[in-house]
Amino acid sequence: MGNALQDQLLKAGLVDKKKTDKVQKAKRKKQKMARKGQAAEVNEAVLNAQREKARQIERDRELNRQRQEAARQKALTAQIRQLIEMNRLQEWHGDIAYSFTDGTRIKRIHVSEKIQQQLSNGRLAIARLDDHYEPIASRVAEKIAARDPGCVIINDEPVPVSDDDDPYAEFKVPDDLMW
């Protein structure tokens, strides 16, 4: 007694006798091994499913890692923004142009004389916030640089207070030498 589906496929000419005999032989062999208690052949579909599941788990881990990295970067950006906004100086705008380099470009902000002196002495630093620049305290700039060094544009070392023995203390720097 043959399989009804196999008989129909044979009559329709979709499969040949050799192929049906081969399938039946493999089926009988599998049943015989199962009766004898021998290990059944590993089902290829099960292996493929396991491999696919392992790949999916790995992809999920990678996506999760990327999401965590994006969230960490977003949190750092928010911290930097908050530090700059909370510690920005009030009334720093003035008539003196203070030039500095941002990468390969020379940028300029207009500051008051007091702010210019503090920037030159290293007491203040310049930080980039979005598309503009803000003068901030040097200690705040160090905190920002620890999170993202690219946000702090200029942070000079503080100049020590000059001694009374300085022979050039009485001379002022001419305005035309400042850039």
C-alpha positions, -999 to +999 in steps of 0.1 A: +000+000+000+016+032-011+013+067+000-016+084-018+003+117-023+033+098-038+010+079-061-007+111-073+027+128-079+039+097-099+008+098-120+011+135-126+047+130-137+061+154-111+085+129-095+100+096-108+100+061-093+137+064-081+130+095-061+100+079-043+119+047-036+147+068-021+124+087+002+107+055+013+140+038+020+152+067+041+119+067+060+121+029+067+157+033+078+148+060+102+120+040+117+142+010+121+169+030+139+142+044+162+130+009+171+165-003+179+170+027+202+198+041+182+201+079+180+180+093+153+196+115+126+197+151+135+170+169+118+185+195+095+155+218+100+161+218+138+198+226+133+189+255+109+164+268+134+190+267+162+215+285+141+190+311+131+180+316+167+217+320+177+222+346+150+191+365+161+203+365+197+236+379+185+219+406+164+197+415+194+228+418+216+245+441+191+214+463+187+211+465+224+247+475+228+242+502+201+211+515+219+230+517+252+259+535+235+235+560+219+218+565+253+252+570+270+262+595+243+229+614+246+234+616+284+269+629+280+257+655+256+230+666+280+255+668+309+278+690+288+250+712+278+238+716+314+273+723+326+278+750+300+244+766+305+247+766+343+282+780+344+282+805+315+292+840+323+267+868+324+275+901+307+306+888+289+299+906+256+321+936+248+340+955+222+373+936+222+376+909+196+392+878+211+405+854+184+410+816+189+413+785+167+386+759+164+402+731+146+417+747+115+395+778+115+401+810+133+370+822+152+364+854+170+341+865+198+337+900+212+343+902+249+349+928+276+383+938+287+380+919+320+369+887+302+398+891+277+423+893+305+409+863+323+409+843+290+446+853+284+455+844+320+439+810+318+412+816+344+385+813+318+381+789+289+359+788+258+335+760+251+314+752+221+276+750+226+258+740+194+269+766+169+282+794+193+309+798+219+306+806+256+333+816+280+333+795+312+354+789+342+386+768+338+375+742+364+342+737+346+361+734+313+381+706+329+349+687+338+336+692+303+369+680+287+367+649+308+334+640+292+341+653+256+374+670+248+360+683+215+336+707+233+364+727+250+380+749+224+405+768+245+416+762+280+450+776+288+471+769+318+467+796+345+495+821+344+511+824+378+509+858+395+539+879+386+565+887+411+575+922+422+610+915+408+597+915+372+617+941+353+590+945+326+560+949+350+558+987+343+556+982+306+522+977+290+516+956+259+506+979+230+471+974+216+483+967+181+502+936+192+471+919+205+452+899+180 
